[in-house]
């Protein structure tokens, strides 16, 4: 038995349960759930806007990589190009708790060279060995960005991912056993080959929704999701700093995690109240145009919206929960403010954002967010 579903950690002081959407979560029928989400969203927005703002938010570019067009843009895009390019980024968020202590959270701190071991991407690499040199652009690493920003690993209090597809968290959280495969990849020194890994982030807690966490126990992961997780890497992970959440949570002033299942069973969205308004972030959709397909310039999205009455276009590599993913994207759409060109776009910042690419004609969005910037770093 994997230790993944082990005893839950004690609740960290300062995390506050949010119950605005609890009625919608009890609805099994997706149509009724959608109606309940629409009813609950305005009161959540008002309450959340009054919860304050984080002190500082910065965006760190990690990697641009190819991704199948039919996943990124569902059935909507007309382009015959097999791949689009998505840009994976990390958000660094800092704030002061009510007791005055400085807090730091990293959102999507993906170690992308380890993410390449995900079964789906490893198979893609084997099929198209030249793809990496043609289409992958590495912009930075988590550790490199933290050094540049002057954030010591010990200062990081929380790590969170909107879902755990592609993640290998053994270096970040430490392990209970040696990790010889990471020695072979040059990620762990050879003289440490016989030792469990010490965590790179010794004081960080992983914030993860219960369904996302528990599905990684042996026998719990659905076959349709298997190719997207590095499930075997979770069996030796240290779990003493894993904070399993049972629902929507206020992490700090103007910082919330809202359950948005669909892309994965335990997906959540990070919600930030900033000087540019409220933002949501997840991988449910790959671009702001996917949240307003009726005004998208990507060929196919407008007609898809018209024919299907589609309010959103799913990132559909895992379409088995499609109706719930639609609901989650509408939830994000109702929570986020509007901005961008003309001030009309849903401020959803995709953790992997669709980006114009010469290798993918007919899929270029009209703009990209590129990042969220908020506040000044005066927490030291
Ligand atoms: Zn994913």
Boltz pocket constraint, residues with backbone or C-beta under 6 A from the ligand:
constraints:
  - pocket:
      binder: B
      contacts: [[A, 163], [A, 165], [A, 228], [A, 263], [A, 283]]
      max_distance: 6.0
